[in-house]
Amino acid sequence: MTPDAAATELRELLARHADPAFADGMQRYFRTHVPALGVGNRAVADMTYRWVGEHPDLSPADRLAIADTLIEQSKHHEETLAGFALLHRVAKKQMGGELLDHAGIWLDRHVTNWAQCDDLCLKLLYPYLLGHLDEMSRTRAWISGGPWARRAANVAVVKFVRRQVGKTVYELPVSHVFDNCTALMSDEEFYVQKGVGWLLKVTAQVHPEAVGEYLRTWHTQMRRDTFRYALEGMSADDRSALMALDGGVRA
C-alpha cells in the first residue's frame, strides 16, 4: 500500500464519522475558525489504532511515510491528529531522531492551531522523549521557528520538569526552562505566551525558589497574563508576595 493510498483510506474513514454539529461546537475552543469534520479526539485515535491493527505489516518507517502524507495533505483538523496517532505506539521504542526532524517541519508548515500543537507534543513527542531523554535539547531549536514551533518548544518538555522514568527521576535542567522562557518573553503570539506561562507554572511546583527569583528578575519585561499564569504554580504565601510586583508587569 502506498502512502497516498493509505492516507486516502484514513481520510475516508474519518469522513464517514463526520458530525457537522459537533464540528460547529468545536469552534468555541479556538480563536479563529478551524476546518473540522466533527470527530472527537479520542475517536480519531481509536479509529487510527484500529486501522493500523488491520494492516499489521506496516513498519515504523511505513507509518511515518503515511503520517507525513496525511499531514501534508490535511484539509481538516482531524486528519492531522490521525497522522500523529499513527505514530503514537511506536514512538518510544521504534523511532529515532527522524521523528523530531519531521515534527519540526510539521510544526512550521502544517500545524494550524493550539490543539494540534499540543496533541503532537503531549501524545506523540512525550512517549518519544521518554525513550530518548538525550534528545530533549533538540526541541530548543524550535524557538526560532514559526508560532506553533515556538509554543511546542515549551509544551513538548512541560511533562519533564520532573518525571519518573523507569527506576530513576529525570529533571529538566532549570537552565533549559529559563533560557526558553527568556528567549520567548517578548513574543507577540498569544499561544506562545500561554506556553511560557505553562512551563513556568509547572516548574514553580518543583523549583519554587528558582522560579520566584526568575519572576522577580524579569517581571518588568513579562506580560501580565504570563506572569499570573506562572504564579499559579506557587504556594499561597509566595503567590501573595509576588503579586505585589504585578503593577510593574507589562500589560
N, C-alpha and C positions, 0 to 999 in steps of 0.2 A: 504494500500500500504506500503510495507516495504521500509526502506531507500535505500536498494540496488536496488530495482525495480525503485524507483523514480529517483535515480542517473543515472540509465541506460537510462531512458526516456529523461532526460535532456541532457545527453551526445549525444544521437542520434539526438535530436532536434538541438543541436549546430552543429553536423557533417553535417546535411542536408544543412546548410548555409555556409559551409566552402568555402573559396576562397583562393586557393594556392598563387595566385599572390599578394593578399593583405597580406598574411602571410609573403611572402618574403620581401615585402616593410616594414613591421613592424620591421624587424631586425635592421634597421639603428638607431633605438632608444635605442638599447641595446649594451652593451659592449661584451656580449657573446651570443651565439645562444639561442633563446627561442623557444621551440617547440610550434607551434601555428596552429590553424585551419584557421585563417584569418577572424575572425568575430570581427567587431568593438566593442568597449566597450559599447557604447550606445545600440547597437543591442543586445549584450549579456544581458544587464539589462532588456531591453524591452521584450525579449523572456522569460526571467525568470519570470518577473512580470505576463506575460500572462499565463504562465504555472501554477503559483500559483493561478491565478484567476479561472482556470479550476478545481482547487482542493480546494474548499472553506472550507472544513472541517479540513484542516491541522492546528494544534495548533502551537504556537511558539516552543514548545518542539519538535514537529514533524519536523518543518522546520530546527531546529538546528541539529537533527539527520541526516536529508538528506544532509544538508550542510557539516556536518562532514564527511559523507561517500563520497560525491562528491569530497571534497578537498583532502581527504586521497588517493583516487583512481585516482586523476587527472593525466593525461598524456599530457594535453595541457593547455596552458595559460588560455584560455577562460573558461575552466571547473572550475578552481579555482575562477575566477571572478564571475561565476554563483553561486558558493557556497556563496560568500559574498552577492550577490544580493538577495538571498533567504531570508536573514535576515534583509535587509535594512529597510523595512517598519514596522517591529515590534520591532526594536532595542530600540527605545527611551522609549516606554511606556510598552512594554510587555515582556522585558527580564531583567534578573538580573545579578548578578556577574558571573554567569556561562559563559556569553559571553566573558568576559575578560580572564577567565580561558582557554577557547578554543582558543581565539586569541593568547595567549602566546604560546600554543602548535603549532598552525598553523605557526606562525612566525618562530619558531625554526625548525620545521620539514618539512613544506610543501610549504611555500612561497619561490619562487626561483628567483625573480627579483624585481627591484625597483617599477615597475608599480603595481604589486600585493600588495606589501607592502603599497604603497600609496593609492591604492583603498580600502584596508582594513581599513586604518587609516581615510581617508577623507570621505568615503562613507558609512562605517558601524560604526566605532567607534565614529565618530563625532556625529551622532544622538544619539548613546547610551550615550555618555558622556554629551550631552546636558540635558539628562534626569537623569543623575546620576553624578552630579558635585562632590559629595563626593568620587567618585571612582577614580578621576583623579590621585591621588598619587600612585595608584596601578601600573600605567604604568611605574613607575621608576624602578620596578623590572626587566624590560626588558634590562636595561643597562648591566646586567651580562649575557645576553643570546647570541644567535648567531647574525651574522651580520644584518639580517633583523629585528630581535627584537631590536637590538641596534639603528638602524635607526628609527624604529617605536616609541621608547621612546621619541623622539623629534617630529616626524611628527604627532603623534597622538594628541599632545597638541598644535600644532602651531596655530590652529584656536581659541585657548582660551587665548591667550596673553591678549586680551581684546575683550569681546564678549557680545553683548546684549542677555540676557536670560530672556524672559518674560518681566517684567517691571523693572528688575534690570540689572546692568552691572557686569559681572563676570570678574575678572582679575586673571590670573595665577600668583601665587607668583613669584616675580623675583628670589627668592632663588631657586625655582624649576628649572627655566631656567638655572641659573648659575651652580647649582650643577650638572645638567645633562651634560652641555657643558664641565665643568671641568673634569668630570669623563671620557668623551669620547674624550678629546682633543688630546690624543696621539694615538687614534685608527687608525690602518693602512688601514681600509676599505674605499674605495673611497666614497661609497654612505652613509656610516655613517658620514663621514666628511661633505658631502653635507647637511645632516640633521642638523648637528651642525650649519653650516653657515646659513641655512634657518631659524632656530629658533632664532638665534641672530639677523638676519636681521629684522624679524617681531617684535621682542622685541625692537629693536632700534627705530622703528617707534612710539612706545608707551612710552618707557623709555630711551630716547637718552642719558641722562646724566649717568645713571647707566650702560648702555652698553658701552659708551665711557670710563668710568673708568675701566670697566672689560677688555676692549681691551688694555688699557694702562698697566694694571697689568699683563696680560697673553700673550701679543703679541709675546714675545720671544719663547713661547712654542707652538704657534699656527701655523698651516700650512698656507702658503700664500693664497691659494685658499679659505680656510675657512675664513681667516681674511678679504679678499677683498669682499667675499660674504656678510659678516656681515656689511661691510661699506655701502652696497647698501641701507640699511635702514636709513642711517644718512642724515642730511642736507648737502648741498654742502660745507658749511664752516666747519662743523665738519668732514666731509669726507676728506677734504683737509688737515686739521690739523693732522688727524690720519694717513693719507697716509705717513707722514714724518717718521712714525715708521716702515714702510714696510721693510726697509733694515734689521731690526732685526728679521723679521718673518721667521720661518722655511720654507724651500723650499717645 
